[in-house]
Amino acid sequence: MQFFIENEHLTVTVDSVGCEIVSVKSKNDDTEYIWIADPAYWGGHAPNMFPICGRLTEGKYTYEGKTYEMQLHGFARKCEFSIFEKTPSSISMTLTDDEMTRSIYPFRFVLTITHTLEGATLHTKFTVENKGENVMPYAVGGHPGFNVPLGDAGEFSDYYLEFSEAAPARKLVMRAGYMTEETVPFPLEDGKILHLNHEFFNNAGTFIFDMAKEVTLKSNKTEKSVTLRYDDMTFLGLWHIAGAEAPYVCIEPWTGVPDYVDKIGDIMEKRDMRHLAPSERETLGYSITFGL
């Protein structure tokens, strides 16, 4: 089921499957900012990731000597959420563990995702609560895709990403969608700018860290833009489907990362997983501001 939140600037559509944002439209001119999910390229809009981000080697991990299987980016993005609270400009939905989730992730939890409009900014918050008796490892992340070009202004190559400040960003060295032990510098023009071209995306995604905590998708051909702020997130993924001139870009704030290549690991030792003690709760989030 789909729900709508709105204010004087934007109309946002949220699907109860995954609590996924599937549309953000400007009330000025009906511009659609969120990727339209054309299956010829990629059938997602802006999935939410829990309890992992990225891939597990062979789709598996271990916990207390037992092997479990879990799909790419975890299961929450394909689960039906329940409405927790709704106002005209905000919506909260929850996902609670059940027999299915415990068969692939043996922890008791409540995940609440809240989307709130404030002016031209959409805030997304993940609240994770450990309802079990053991320490619970988890990661959360956003996978929002944005139409490029924005509206009908220019072409893909006219757009660029501009970080809010110069920072010595680094990149994870990946192999077939998995991490290696190596990291390298991620050079940017003037320390801040990455010009978009389709060849950049001919891999399994680029994951950077130690970058500035704000980045804007923009073009000199339009005043429309998209700015992400992600103070709570450690990594930023940049992706579109490889080998195609896909008219979108995903800008993905994550707390976690894919597995190391060729290594099926213990989830308690997985890199950059967060750990909640029993009865502990944590809220993390990011925001998207739409230049109208």
C-alpha positions as CSV (number, residue, x, y, z in Angstrom):
1,M,0.0,0.0,0.0
2,Q,1.2,3.5,-0.8
3,F,0.9,6.6,1.5
4,F,1.4,10.3,0.8
5,I,3.0,13.0,2.9
6,E,3.3,16.6,1.7
7,N,3.8,20.2,2.4
8,E,3.8,23.4,0.4
9,H,6.9,22.3,-1.6
10,L,6.8,18.6,-2.2
11,T,4.6,15.5,-2.4
12,V,6.3,12.3,-1.3
13,T,4.9,8.8,-1.9
14,V,6.0,6.0,0.5
15,D,5.3,2.3,0.0
16,S,4.6,0.0,2.9
17,V,6.9,-2.6,1.4
18,G,10.3,-1.6,2.8
19,C,9.0,1.8,3.9
20,E,10.5,2.8,0.6
21,I,10.3,6.3,-0.9
22,V,9.0,5.8,-4.4
23,S,8.3,9.4,-5.5
24,V,9.3,12.9,-4.6
25,K,7.6,15.5,-6.8
26,S,7.9,19.3,-6.8
27,K,4.6,21.2,-6.4
28,N,6.1,24.0,-8.5
29,D,6.3,22.1,-11.8
30,D,5.7,18.4,-11.0
31,T,9.4,17.4,-11.5
32,E,10.0,13.9,-10.3
33,Y,13.3,13.6,-8.4
34,I,13.3,9.9,-7.4
35,W,14.3,7.3,-10.0
36,I,11.3,6.0,-11.8
37,A,12.4,2.3,-11.4
38,D,12.5,1.5,-15.1
39,P,13.2,-2.2,-15.1
40,A,15.3,-1.9,-18.2
41,Y,18.0,-0.4,-15.9
42,W,17.0,-1.0,-12.2
43,G,13.7,-1.7,-10.7
44,G,14.3,0.1,-7.4
45,H,13.5,3.6,-6.2
46,A,15.1,4.2,-2.8
47,P,15.4,0.9,-0.8
48,N,16.2,0.8,2.9
49,M,18.9,-1.6,4.0
50,F,18.7,-3.6,7.3
51,P,20.4,-5.6,8.9
52,I,23.3,-5.5,6.5
53,C,24.5,-3.2,3.7
54,G,25.9,-4.8,0.5
55,R,26.7,-8.4,-0.2
56,L,27.6,-11.4,1.9
57,T,30.1,-13.9,0.5
58,E,28.0,-16.7,-1.1
59,G,25.1,-14.9,0.6
60,K,26.1,-16.5,3.9
61,Y,27.4,-15.6,7.4
62,T,27.9,-17.5,10.6
63,Y,26.7,-16.9,14.2
64,E,27.4,-19.0,17.2
65,G,28.7,-21.8,15.0
66,K,25.6,-21.9,12.7
67,T,25.5,-20.7,9.1
68,Y,22.7,-18.4,7.9
69,E,21.8,-17.1,4.4
70,M,20.8,-13.5,3.7
71,Q,20.2,-11.7,0.5
72,L,21.8,-8.5,-0.8
73,H,21.2,-5.5,1.5
74,G,19.2,-7.6,4.0
75,F,15.5,-8.4,4.1
76,A,13.8,-5.2,5.3
77,R,13.6,-3.8,1.8
78,K,11.2,-6.6,0.8
79,C,9.2,-6.8,4.0
80,E,5.7,-5.3,4.6
81,F,5.9,-2.6,7.3
82,S,3.1,-1.6,9.6
83,I,2.0,2.0,10.0
84,F,3.1,3.3,13.4
85,E,2.3,7.0,13.1
86,K,1.3,9.4,10.3
87,T,0.7,13.2,10.0
88,P,0.3,15.2,6.8
89,S,4.0,15.8,6.6
90,S,5.5,12.7,8.2
91,I,5.1,8.9,8.4
92,S,6.6,6.2,10.6
93,M,6.5,2.5,9.9
94,T,7.7,-0.5,11.8
95,L,9.1,-3.9,11.1
96,T,9.2,-6.5,14.0
97,D,11.0,-9.8,13.9
98,D,9.0,-12.9,13.2
99,E,9.6,-16.5,12.4
100,M,10.8,-15.7,8.9
101,T,13.3,-13.0,9.9
102,R,14.6,-15.1,12.8
103,S,15.3,-18.0,10.4
104,I,17.9,-15.8,8.6
105,Y,18.7,-13.3,11.3
106,P,18.4,-14.9,14.8
107,F,17.7,-11.7,16.7
108,R,14.6,-10.0,18.1
109,F,14.2,-6.4,17.0
110,V,12.0,-3.5,16.2
111,L,13.0,-1.4,13.2
112,T,11.2,1.9,12.8
113,I,11.7,4.1,9.7
114,T,10.5,7.7,9.8
115,H,10.2,10.0,6.8
116,T,9.6,13.7,7.7
117,L,9.2,16.7,5.4
118,E,10.6,20.0,6.6
119,G,10.5,22.7,4.0
120,A,12.2,21.3,0.9
121,T,14.1,18.7,3.0
122,L,13.1,15.1,3.5
123,H,14.6,13.5,6.7
124,T,14.9,9.7,7.0
125,K,15.6,8.2,10.4
126,F,16.2,4.5,11.3
127,T,15.4,3.6,14.9
128,V,16.7,0.1,15.8
129,E,15.8,-1.6,19.1
130,N,17.2,-4.8,20.4
131,K,14.3,-6.8,22.0
132,G,16.4,-9.9,22.6
133,E,18.8,-11.1,25.3
134,N,22.0,-11.1,23.2
135,V,24.1,-8.3,21.7
136,M,22.6,-7.6,18.3
137,P,24.8,-6.6,15.3
138,Y,23.2,-4.6,12.5
139,A,23.8,-2.0,9.8
140,V,21.4,0.4,8.1
141,G,21.6,2.4,5.0
142,G,19.8,4.3,2.2
143,H,19.9,3.5,-1.5
144,P,18.1,6.4,-3.0
145,G,18.2,6.7,-6.8
146,F,17.7,10.1,-8.5
147,N,16.7,10.8,-12.1
148,V,19.5,12.3,-14.2
149,P,18.8,14.7,-15.8
150,L,16.6,16.4,-13.3
151,G,13.5,17.3,-15.2
152,D,14.4,17.9,-18.8
153,A,17.5,20.0,-18.1
154,G,20.6,18.8,-20.0
155,E,22.1,15.4,-20.3
156,F,23.7,12.9,-17.8
157,S,27.2,14.2,-18.5
158,D,26.1,17.8,-17.7
159,Y,25.7,16.8,-14.0
160,Y,28.3,16.5,-11.2
161,L,28.6,15.8,-7.5
162,E,29.9,18.6,-5.4
163,F,30.9,17.9,-1.8
164,S,30.5,20.6,0.8
165,E,34.2,20.9,1.6
166,A,37.5,19.4,0.5
167,A,38.4,16.3,2.4
168,P,41.0,13.5,1.9
169,A,38.4,10.9,0.8
170,R,39.4,7.3,0.3
171,K,37.9,4.5,-1.7
172,L,37.4,0.8,-0.9
173,V,39.1,-1.4,-3.5
174,M,36.4,-3.8,-4.6
175,R,36.4,-7.0,-6.5
176,A,33.1,-8.3,-8.0
177,G,31.1,-6.4,-5.4
178,Y,33.2,-7.4,-2.4
179,M,35.8,-5.6,-0.4
180,T,39.5,-6.3,-0.5
181,E,41.9,-5.3,2.3
182,E,43.1,-2.4,0.2
183,T,41.9,1.3,0.2
184,V,43.2,4.1,-2.1
185,P,42.7,7.8,-2.3
186,F,39.6,9.1,-4.1
187,P,40.7,12.2,-5.9
188,L,38.2,14.9,-6.6
189,E,38.5,18.0,-8.8
190,D,39.4,20.9,-6.5
191,G,39.0,18.4,-3.7
192,K,35.2,18.5,-4.0
193,I,33.9,17.7,-7.5
194,L,33.1,14.5,-9.4
195,H,31.8,14.9,-12.9
196,L,29.4,12.2,-13.9
197,N,30.0,9.9,-16.8
198,H,28.6,6.4,-17.5
199,E,32.0,4.8,-17.7
200,F,32.6,5.6,-14.0
201,F,29.9,3.2,-13.1
202,N,31.2,0.2,-15.0
203,N,31.9,-1.7,-11.8
204,A,30.0,-3.1,-8.9
205,G,29.8,0.3,-7.2
206,T,32.2,2.8,-5.6
207,F,32.3,3.1,-1.9
208,I,34.1,6.0,-0.2
209,F,34.8,7.1,3.3
210,D,36.5,10.0,5.2
211,M,34.6,12.2,2.7
212,A,32.7,15.5,3.6
213,K,29.3,14.8,5.1
214,E,27.3,16.6,2.5
215,V,27.1,16.2,-1.3
216,T,25.0,17.9,-4.0
217,L,23.9,16.5,-7.4
218,K,23.8,19.5,-9.7
219,S,24.3,20.9,-13.2
220,N,25.0,24.3,-14.7
221,K,22.0,23.7,-16.9
222,T,19.4,24.0,-14.1
223,E,18.8,25.4,-10.7
224,K,17.3,22.0,-9.6
225,S,19.5,19.9,-7.4
226,V,19.6,17.2,-4.7
227,T,21.7,17.6,-1.6
228,L,22.3,14.7,0.8
229,R,23.5,15.2,4.4
230,Y,24.6,12.1,6.2
231,D,26.4,12.9,9.5
232,D,25.5,9.5,11.0
233,M,26.8,7.4,8.1
234,T,30.3,6.2,7.6
235,F,30.3,5.3,3.9
236,L,28.9,6.7,0.7
237,G,28.1,4.4,-2.2
238,L,27.9,5.8,-5.8
239,W,26.2,3.4,-8.3
240,H,24.1,2.8,-11.4
241,I,23.8,-0.4,-13.4
242,A,27.1,-1.2,-15.1
243,G,27.4,-1.3,-18.9
244,A,24.5,1.0,-19.7
245,E,23.8,4.7,-20.2
246,A,21.4,4.6,-17.3
247,P,19.6,7.9,-16.6
248,Y,19.9,7.9,-12.9
249,V,22.5,7.8,-10.1
250,C,22.2,6.3,-6.6
251,I,23.9,8.2,-3.8
252,E,23.9,5.8,-0.8
253,P,24.7,6.6,2.8
254,W,25.6,3.4,4.7
255,T,26.8,2.5,8.1
256,G,28.1,-0.9,6.9
257,V,29.9,-2.4,3.9
258,P,30.0,-5.6,1.8
259,D,31.9,-8.7,2.9
260,Y,35.6,-9.2,2.2
261,V,36.1,-11.1,-1.0
262,D,36.0,-15.0,-0.6
263,K,35.4,-14.8,3.1
264,I,32.3,-16.1,4.9
265,G,32.5,-14.4,8.3
266,D,31.0,-14.4,11.7
267,I,28.4,-11.6,11.8
268,M,29.7,-10.5,15.2
269,E,33.1,-9.8,13.7
270,K,31.9,-8.3,10.4
271,R,33.5,-4.9,9.7
272,D,31.6,-1.8,10.8
273,M,28.6,-3.5,12.1
274,R,27.0,-1.6,15.0
275,H,26.2,-3.5,18.2
276,L,23.2,-3.0,20.4
277,A,23.0,-4.4,23.9
278,P,19.7,-6.0,25.1
279,S,17.0,-3.4,25.4
280,E,19.2,-0.7,23.8
281,R,17.8,1.5,21.1
282,E,19.7,3.7,18.5
283,T,18.5,6.3,15.9
284,L,20.6,7.1,12.8
285,G,19.6,9.0,9.7
286,Y,20.3,11.2,6.8
287,S,18.4,14.0,4.9
288,I,17.8,15.0,1.3
289,T,17.2,18.6,0.3
290,F,15.6,19.2,-3.1
291,G,16.6,22.3,-4.9
292,L,13.4,23.4,-6.6
